[in-house]
């Protein structure tokens, strides 16, 4: 079965939902962004050779210096490499720096396929289940109160953007409560994953779906408050899978796989 992709507007919606400031748009950054999207989106697939410099300069309307710096930036993300007597070649996907914020954003901008969404859910399992267990052991009362406040914010949110922000703050609060700086540092990845799921399929318009999502998050907070690490893991596992199933179902036009 061909893997379907979701809306190309996802990247812009992610930036809005996560409240990320718009980057300064230099000529170099524009070339990096446009060429990165072209590579991730499949215009230049793995093992393909990019057009010669002159063609790329004409395509983007930039100088050779700007183009070279942009290519260096993409090489640093392991998307491309230079090969003698061949030119600039797109590397296999397995070599791409998938944790790089730009590379993730380009996947979202071009529309992540189901396999990519599933892989993100799996990495969330590996990270967030441990984070929530640590939070159950180390949280303060103030941190539990913050999580519950985020849950109530989700329940009362007037629109998808507000709901998403409360959800993101909830997961950031869990990471902070783990008292592990590495866990807290991964929240950028979680932000992007969550915001993407909302732009694909939001539970806000469906009162029953919203109630289910809010209830799952409330159980996470309550388990952390009770210092029950195993219950917290189980509840977070449900949160992650519910989000994946909703996003995957929408991307497949009603099927979740």
C-alpha positions as CSV (number, residue, x, y, z in Angstrom):
1,X,0.0,0.0,0.0
2,X,1.3,3.4,-0.9
3,X,1.9,5.6,2.2
4,X,-0.2,8.7,2.1
5,X,0.9,12.1,3.3
6,X,-0.8,14.8,5.2
7,X,-1.2,18.5,4.5
8,X,1.8,20.6,3.5
9,X,0.6,23.3,5.8
10,X,1.6,21.2,8.8
11,X,5.0,22.9,9.3
12,X,3.5,26.3,9.6
13,X,0.8,25.1,12.0
14,X,3.5,23.4,14.1
15,X,5.3,26.7,14.5
16,X,2.1,28.4,15.6
17,X,1.1,25.7,18.1
18,X,4.5,25.5,19.7
19,X,4.9,29.3,19.7
20,X,8.3,29.0,18.1
21,X,9.6,32.4,16.8
22,X,9.9,32.6,13.0
23,X,13.6,32.3,12.1
24,X,15.4,35.1,10.4
25,X,15.0,34.5,6.7
26,X,18.5,35.1,5.2
27,X,19.1,34.1,1.6
28,X,21.2,31.1,2.9
29,X,18.4,29.9,5.2
30,X,15.9,30.2,2.4
31,X,18.0,28.0,0.2
32,X,18.6,25.5,3.0
33,X,14.9,25.4,3.7
34,X,13.7,25.0,0.1
35,X,16.4,22.5,-0.8
36,X,15.9,20.5,2.4
37,X,12.1,20.3,1.6
38,X,12.9,19.2,-1.9
39,X,15.2,16.4,-0.6
40,X,12.9,15.2,2.2
41,X,9.8,15.5,-0.1
42,X,11.4,13.2,-2.7
43,X,12.1,15.7,-5.5
44,X,15.8,14.6,-5.0
45,X,15.5,11.1,-3.6
46,X,18.3,9.2,-1.8
47,X,21.3,8.5,-4.0
48,X,20.2,11.2,-6.5
49,X,22.8,13.7,-7.7
50,X,21.8,17.3,-7.2
51,X,21.9,19.6,-10.2
52,X,25.2,21.4,-10.8
53,X,25.9,24.6,-8.9
54,X,25.0,26.9,-11.8
55,X,21.6,25.3,-12.1
56,X,20.9,25.6,-8.4
57,X,22.1,29.2,-8.4
58,X,19.7,30.0,-11.2
59,X,16.8,28.1,-9.4
60,X,17.2,30.0,-6.1
61,X,18.6,33.3,-7.5
62,X,21.6,33.3,-5.2
63,X,25.4,33.7,-5.5
64,X,27.8,30.7,-5.6
65,X,29.0,31.7,-2.1
66,X,25.4,31.6,-0.6
67,X,24.7,28.3,-2.4
68,X,27.9,26.7,-1.1
69,X,27.1,27.7,2.5
70,X,23.6,26.3,2.2
71,X,25.1,23.0,0.9
72,X,27.5,22.9,3.8
73,X,24.5,23.3,6.2
74,X,22.7,20.4,4.5
75,X,25.8,18.3,4.7
76,X,26.1,19.0,8.4
77,X,22.6,17.5,8.7
78,X,23.8,14.4,6.9
79,X,21.3,14.9,4.0
80,X,24.0,15.3,1.3
81,X,27.6,14.6,0.6
82,X,30.1,15.5,-2.1
83,X,31.6,12.7,-4.2
84,X,34.6,13.1,-6.5
85,X,33.7,13.1,-10.2
86,X,30.0,12.7,-9.4
87,X,28.9,15.8,-7.6
88,X,26.6,16.4,-4.6
89,X,24.6,13.3,-3.8
90,X,21.6,12.8,-1.5
91,X,22.5,10.3,1.3
92,X,20.3,7.4,2.3
93,X,17.5,8.2,4.7
94,X,19.1,6.1,7.4
95,X,22.0,8.6,7.6
96,X,19.8,11.7,7.9
97,X,20.0,13.5,11.3
98,X,16.3,13.0,12.2
99,X,16.6,14.7,15.5
100,X,17.7,17.9,13.8
101,X,14.8,20.4,14.2
102,X,14.9,21.4,10.5
103,X,14.9,17.9,9.2
104,X,11.9,17.1,11.4
105,X,10.1,20.2,10.3
106,X,10.8,19.4,6.6
107,X,9.1,16.0,7.2
108,X,6.1,17.8,8.6
109,X,6.1,20.4,5.9
110,X,6.0,17.8,3.2
111,X,3.6,15.6,5.1
112,X,4.9,12.7,7.3
113,X,3.8,9.3,6.1
114,X,2.4,6.6,8.5
115,X,5.7,4.8,8.9
116,X,7.3,8.1,10.0
117,X,4.5,8.8,12.5
118,X,4.8,5.3,13.9
119,X,8.6,5.7,14.3
120,X,8.0,9.0,16.2
121,X,5.4,7.2,18.5
122,X,8.0,4.5,19.2
123,X,10.7,7.0,20.1
124,X,8.2,8.8,22.3
125,X,7.6,5.5,24.1
126,X,11.2,5.0,24.7
127,X,11.7,8.5,26.1
128,X,8.4,9.6,27.7
129,X,7.6,6.4,29.6
130,X,10.9,6.7,31.4
131,X,10.4,10.4,31.9
132,X,7.0,9.9,33.5
133,X,8.3,7.2,35.8
134,X,11.0,9.5,37.0
135,X,8.5,12.3,37.5
136,X,6.4,10.0,39.7
137,X,9.4,9.5,41.9
138,X,10.7,13.1,42.0
139,X,7.9,15.5,41.4
140,X,7.0,18.3,43.7
141,X,3.4,19.2,44.7
142,X,3.7,22.4,42.7
143,X,4.6,20.4,39.6
144,X,1.6,18.1,40.0
145,X,-0.6,21.1,40.4
146,X,0.9,22.6,37.2
147,X,0.1,19.3,35.3
148,X,-3.5,19.3,36.6
149,X,-3.9,22.9,35.6
150,X,-2.7,22.0,32.1
151,X,-5.3,19.2,32.0
152,X,-8.1,21.6,33.0
153,X,-6.8,24.0,30.3
154,X,-7.2,21.3,27.7
155,X,-10.7,20.6,28.9
156,X,-11.7,24.3,28.7
157,X,-9.8,25.2,25.5
158,X,-11.8,27.2,23.0
159,X,-9.9,26.1,19.9
160,X,-7.2,23.7,18.7
161,X,-4.3,26.1,19.2
162,X,-5.2,26.7,22.8
163,X,-5.7,23.0,23.4
164,X,-2.4,22.1,21.8
165,X,-0.5,24.7,23.9
166,X,-2.0,23.3,27.1
167,X,-1.1,19.8,26.0
168,X,2.5,20.8,25.1
169,X,2.9,22.5,28.5
170,X,1.7,19.4,30.2
171,X,4.4,17.3,28.6
172,X,7.0,19.9,29.3
173,X,5.9,19.9,33.0
174,X,6.3,16.1,33.1
175,X,9.8,16.4,31.7
176,X,10.7,19.1,34.2
177,X,9.4,17.0,37.0
178,X,11.7,14.1,36.0
179,X,14.6,16.3,37.3
180,X,16.7,14.9,34.5
181,X,18.1,17.6,32.2
182,X,18.3,15.2,29.3
183,X,14.6,14.4,29.5
184,X,13.8,18.1,29.7
185,X,16.0,18.7,26.6
186,X,13.9,16.4,24.4
187,X,10.7,18.4,24.8
188,X,11.4,20.1,21.4
189,X,11.0,16.8,19.7
190,X,7.8,16.0,21.7
191,X,6.5,19.5,20.9
192,X,6.8,18.9,17.2
193,X,5.3,15.4,17.3
194,X,2.3,16.7,19.3
195,X,1.7,19.8,17.2
196,X,1.9,17.7,14.1
197,X,-0.8,15.3,15.4
198,X,-3.1,18.2,16.2
199,X,-2.7,19.6,12.7
200,X,-3.5,16.2,11.2
201,X,-6.4,15.4,13.4
202,X,-7.5,17.4,16.5
203,X,-9.9,16.1,19.1
204,X,-11.2,19.5,20.0
205,X,-14.2,19.6,17.6
206,X,-15.4,16.2,18.8
207,X,-16.5,16.5,22.4
208,X,-16.3,12.8,23.0
209,X,-12.8,12.6,21.6
210,X,-11.7,15.6,23.6
211,X,-13.1,14.0,26.8
212,X,-11.1,10.8,26.1
213,X,-7.9,12.7,25.5
214,X,-8.3,14.9,28.5
215,X,-9.1,11.9,30.7
216,X,-5.9,10.1,29.6
217,X,-3.8,13.1,30.5
218,X,-5.6,13.5,33.8
219,X,-4.7,9.9,34.7
220,X,-1.1,10.6,33.9
221,X,-1.1,13.5,36.3
222,X,-3.0,11.6,39.0
223,X,-0.5,8.7,38.8
224,X,2.4,11.1,39.1
225,X,0.7,12.7,42.1
226,X,0.3,9.3,43.7
227,X,3.9,8.5,43.1
228,X,2.8,5.4,41.1
229,X,5.4,5.0,38.4
230,X,3.9,2.0,36.8
231,X,0.4,3.5,36.6
232,X,2.0,6.7,35.2
233,X,3.8,4.6,32.5
234,X,0.6,2.8,31.5
235,X,-1.3,6.1,31.3
236,X,1.4,7.8,29.2
237,X,1.5,4.8,26.9
238,X,-2.2,5.2,26.3
239,X,-1.7,8.9,25.6
240,X,0.9,8.3,23.0
241,X,-1.0,5.5,21.2
242,X,-4.2,7.4,21.2
243,X,-2.5,10.3,19.5
244,X,-0.8,8.1,17.0
245,X,-4.1,6.2,16.2
246,X,-5.9,9.5,15.7
247,X,-3.2,10.9,13.4
248,X,-2.7,7.7,11.5
249,X,-6.4,7.2,11.0
250,X,-6.8,10.6,9.5
251,X,-3.7,10.2,7.2
252,X,-5.2,7.0,5.9
253,X,-8.6,8.5,5.4
254,X,-10.2,6.7,8.3
255,X,-7.9,3.7,8.8
256,X,-5.5,3.4,11.7
257,X,-2.7,0.9,11.2
